[in-house]
Amino acid sequence: MLQMRPGCERCDRDLPADQDGAWICSFECTFCSDCNNRTLHGRCPNCGGQLQPRPTRSGDALARHPASTARVFRPAPG
């Protein structure tokens, strides 16, 4: 099951589990659409893997299996 991390690792924007707009790699590194479109261009800066749209989780599934609250923040250098 996906961790559903709560924020973008690059800009720290909130990424609710029940909304579109998050991108993940196979290691579940998580980024917002803006960071993906502006600088990452579909590649994870941590592992080099391909970024894919993260599925959403809502309703009963989200209630039974809540999203992670652990934030990972690795701002871009510079």
Rosetta constraint file for C-alpha pairs under 8 A:
AtomPair CA 2 CA 28 HARMONIC 7.39 0.50
AtomPair CA 3 CA 28 HARMONIC 7.42 0.50
AtomPair CA 3 CA 67 HARMONIC 6.11 0.50
AtomPair CA 3 CA 68 HARMONIC 5.54 0.50
AtomPair CA 4 CA 17 HARMONIC 5.96 0.50
AtomPair CA 4 CA 67 HARMONIC 4.96 0.50
AtomPair CA 4 CA 68 HARMONIC 5.70 0.50
AtomPair CA 5 CA 15 HARMONIC 7.58 0.50
AtomPair CA 5 CA 17 HARMONIC 7.79 0.50
AtomPair CA 5 CA 30 HARMONIC 6.72 0.50
AtomPair CA 5 CA 67 HARMONIC 6.53 0.50
AtomPair CA 5 CA 68 HARMONIC 5.20 0.50
AtomPair CA 5 CA 69 HARMONIC 6.74 0.50
AtomPair CA 5 CA 70 HARMONIC 6.73 0.50
AtomPair CA 5 CA 71 HARMONIC 6.58 0.50
AtomPair CA 5 CA 72 HARMONIC 7.87 0.50
AtomPair CA 6 CA 14 HARMONIC 5.93 0.50
AtomPair CA 6 CA 15 HARMONIC 5.18 0.50
AtomPair CA 6 CA 16 HARMONIC 5.96 0.50
AtomPair CA 6 CA 17 HARMONIC 7.10 0.50
AtomPair CA 6 CA 67 HARMONIC 7.10 0.50
AtomPair CA 6 CA 68 HARMONIC 6.33 0.50
AtomPair CA 6 CA 69 HARMONIC 6.01 0.50
AtomPair CA 6 CA 70 HARMONIC 7.10 0.50
AtomPair CA 6 CA 71 HARMONIC 6.19 0.50
AtomPair CA 7 CA 12 HARMONIC 5.28 0.50
AtomPair CA 7 CA 13 HARMONIC 5.32 0.50
AtomPair CA 7 CA 14 HARMONIC 4.41 0.50
AtomPair CA 7 CA 15 HARMONIC 4.83 0.50
AtomPair CA 7 CA 16 HARMONIC 7.67 0.50
AtomPair CA 7 CA 30 HARMONIC 7.14 0.50
AtomPair CA 7 CA 31 HARMONIC 7.26 0.50
AtomPair CA 7 CA 32 HARMONIC 7.77 0.50
AtomPair CA 7 CA 71 HARMONIC 6.19 0.50
AtomPair CA 7 CA 72 HARMONIC 7.33 0.50
AtomPair CA 8 CA 12 HARMONIC 4.59 0.50
AtomPair CA 8 CA 13 HARMONIC 5.23 0.50
AtomPair CA 8 CA 14 HARMONIC 6.63 0.50
AtomPair CA 8 CA 15 HARMONIC 6.73 0.50
AtomPair CA 8 CA 22 HARMONIC 7.71 0.50
AtomPair CA 8 CA 30 HARMONIC 5.59 0.50
AtomPair CA 8 CA 31 HARMONIC 4.25 0.50
AtomPair CA 8 CA 32 HARMONIC 5.34 0.50
AtomPair CA 8 CA 72 HARMONIC 7.62 0.50
AtomPair CA 8 CA 73 HARMONIC 7.12 0.50
AtomPair CA 9 CA 29 HARMONIC 7.32 0.50
AtomPair CA 9 CA 30 HARMONIC 5.98 0.50
AtomPair CA 9 CA 31 HARMONIC 5.73 0.50
AtomPair CA 9 CA 71 HARMONIC 7.71 0.50
AtomPair CA 9 CA 72 HARMONIC 5.37 0.50
AtomPair CA 9 CA 73 HARMONIC 4.30 0.50
AtomPair CA 9 CA 74 HARMONIC 5.35 0.50
AtomPair CA 9 CA 75 HARMONIC 6.83 0.50
AtomPair CA 10 CA 31 HARMONIC 6.60 0.50
AtomPair CA 10 CA 35 HARMONIC 7.08 0.50
AtomPair CA 10 CA 73 HARMONIC 6.13 0.50
AtomPair CA 10 CA 74 HARMONIC 5.44 0.50
AtomPair CA 10 CA 75 HARMONIC 4.57 0.50
AtomPair CA 10 CA 76 HARMONIC 6.04 0.50
AtomPair CA 11 CA 35 HARMONIC 7.51 0.50
AtomPair CA 11 CA 73 HARMONIC 7.44 0.50
AtomPair CA 11 CA 75 HARMONIC 6.17 0.50
AtomPair CA 12 CA 73 HARMONIC 6.15 0.50
AtomPair CA 13 CA 32 HARMONIC 7.09 0.50
AtomPair CA 15 CA 19 HARMONIC 7.23 0.50
AtomPair CA 15 CA 21 HARMONIC 7.11 0.50
AtomPair CA 15 CA 22 HARMONIC 6.27 0.50
AtomPair CA 15 CA 32 HARMONIC 7.11 0.50
AtomPair CA 17 CA 56 HARMONIC 5.50 0.50
AtomPair CA 17 CA 57 HARMONIC 5.51 0.50
AtomPair CA 17 CA 58 HARMONIC 7.10 0.50
AtomPair CA 17 CA 62 HARMONIC 7.86 0.50
AtomPair CA 17 CA 67 HARMONIC 6.27 0.50
AtomPair CA 18 CA 56 HARMONIC 4.98 0.50
AtomPair CA 18 CA 57 HARMONIC 5.01 0.50
AtomPair CA 18 CA 58 HARMONIC 4.91 0.50
AtomPair CA 18 CA 62 HARMONIC 7.84 0.50
AtomPair CA 19 CA 56 HARMONIC 5.95 0.50
AtomPair CA 19 CA 57 HARMONIC 7.97 0.50
AtomPair CA 20 CA 53 HARMONIC 7.93 0.50
AtomPair CA 20 CA 54 HARMONIC 7.41 0.50
AtomPair CA 20 CA 55 HARMONIC 7.36 0.50
AtomPair CA 20 CA 56 HARMONIC 6.42 0.50
AtomPair CA 21 CA 32 HARMONIC 5.83 0.50
AtomPair CA 21 CA 33 HARMONIC 5.34 0.50
AtomPair CA 21 CA 53 HARMONIC 7.27 0.50
AtomPair CA 21 CA 54 HARMONIC 7.62 0.50
AtomPair CA 22 CA 30 HARMONIC 6.60 0.50
AtomPair CA 22 CA 31 HARMONIC 5.69 0.50
AtomPair CA 22 CA 32 HARMONIC 4.76 0.50
AtomPair CA 22 CA 33 HARMONIC 6.06 0.50
AtomPair CA 22 CA 53 HARMONIC 6.00 0.50
AtomPair CA 22 CA 54 HARMONIC 5.36 0.50
AtomPair CA 23 CA 30 HARMONIC 5.61 0.50
AtomPair CA 23 CA 31 HARMONIC 5.14 0.50
AtomPair CA 23 CA 32 HARMONIC 6.04 0.50
AtomPair CA 23 CA 33 HARMONIC 6.68 0.50
AtomPair CA 23 CA 36 HARMONIC 7.38 0.50
AtomPair CA 23 CA 51 HARMONIC 5.74 0.50
AtomPair CA 23 CA 52 HARMONIC 5.27 0.50
AtomPair CA 23 CA 53 HARMONIC 4.45 0.50
AtomPair CA 23 CA 54 HARMONIC 5.06 0.50
AtomPair CA 24 CA 28 HARMONIC 5.15 0.50
AtomPair CA 24 CA 29 HARMONIC 5.34 0.50
AtomPair CA 24 CA 30 HARMONIC 4.64 0.50
AtomPair CA 24 CA 31 HARMONIC 6.47 0.50
AtomPair CA 24 CA 44 HARMONIC 7.96 0.50
AtomPair CA 24 CA 51 HARMONIC 5.07 0.50
AtomPair CA 24 CA 52 HARMONIC 5.44 0.50
AtomPair CA 24 CA 53 HARMONIC 6.36 0.50
AtomPair CA 24 CA 54 HARMONIC 5.72 0.50
AtomPair CA 25 CA 29 HARMONIC 5.59 0.50
AtomPair CA 25 CA 30 HARMONIC 7.15 0.50
AtomPair CA 25 CA 44 HARMONIC 6.44 0.50
AtomPair CA 25 CA 49 HARMONIC 5.81 0.50
AtomPair CA 25 CA 50 HARMONIC 5.67 0.50
AtomPair CA 25 CA 51 HARMONIC 4.63 0.50
AtomPair CA 25 CA 52 HARMONIC 6.32 0.50
AtomPair CA 26 CA 49 HARMONIC 6.97 0.50
AtomPair CA 26 CA 50 HARMONIC 7.70 0.50
AtomPair CA 26 CA 51 HARMONIC 7.92 0.50
AtomPair CA 29 CA 44 HARMONIC 7.30 0.50
AtomPair CA 29 CA 46 HARMONIC 7.64 0.50
AtomPair CA 31 CA 35 HARMONIC 6.46 0.50
AtomPair CA 31 CA 36 HARMONIC 6.57 0.50
AtomPair CA 32 CA 36 HARMONIC 6.26 0.50
AtomPair CA 33 CA 37 HARMONIC 5.92 0.50
AtomPair CA 34 CA 38 HARMONIC 5.86 0.50
AtomPair CA 35 CA 39 HARMONIC 5.69 0.50
AtomPair CA 35 CA 40 HARMONIC 6.24 0.50
AtomPair CA 36 CA 40 HARMONIC 4.56 0.50
AtomPair CA 36 CA 41 HARMONIC 5.32 0.50
AtomPair CA 36 CA 42 HARMONIC 6.04 0.50
AtomPair CA 36 CA 43 HARMONIC 7.86 0.50
AtomPair CA 37 CA 41 HARMONIC 5.40 0.50
AtomPair CA 37 CA 42 HARMONIC 7.55 0.50
AtomPair CA 40 CA 44 HARMONIC 6.70 0.50
AtomPair CA 40 CA 45 HARMONIC 7.02 0.50
AtomPair CA 42 CA 50 HARMONIC 5.66 0.50
AtomPair CA 42 CA 51 HARMONIC 4.81 0.50
AtomPair CA 42 CA 52 HARMONIC 7.32 0.50
AtomPair CA 43 CA 48 HARMONIC 5.60 0.50
AtomPair CA 43 CA 49 HARMONIC 5.60 0.50
AtomPair CA 43 CA 50 HARMONIC 4.82 0.50
AtomPair CA 43 CA 51 HARMONIC 5.52 0.50
AtomPair CA 44 CA 48 HARMONIC 4.78 0.50
AtomPair CA 44 CA 49 HARMONIC 5.19 0.50
AtomPair CA 44 CA 50 HARMONIC 6.17 0.50
AtomPair CA 44 CA 51 HARMONIC 6.10 0.50
AtomPair CA 45 CA 49 HARMONIC 8.00 0.50
AtomPair CA 57 CA 61 HARMONIC 6.34 0.50
AtomPair CA 57 CA 62 HARMONIC 5.48 0.50
AtomPair CA 58 CA 62 HARMONIC 4.75 0.50
AtomPair CA 58 CA 63 HARMONIC 7.59 0.50
AtomPair CA 59 CA 63 HARMONIC 6.35 0.50
AtomPair CA 60 CA 64 HARMONIC 6.03 0.50
AtomPair CA 61 CA 65 HARMONIC 5.82 0.50
AtomPair CA 61 CA 66 HARMONIC 7.83 0.50
AtomPair CA 62 CA 66 HARMONIC 4.95 0.50
AtomPair CA 62 CA 67 HARMONIC 6.94 0.50
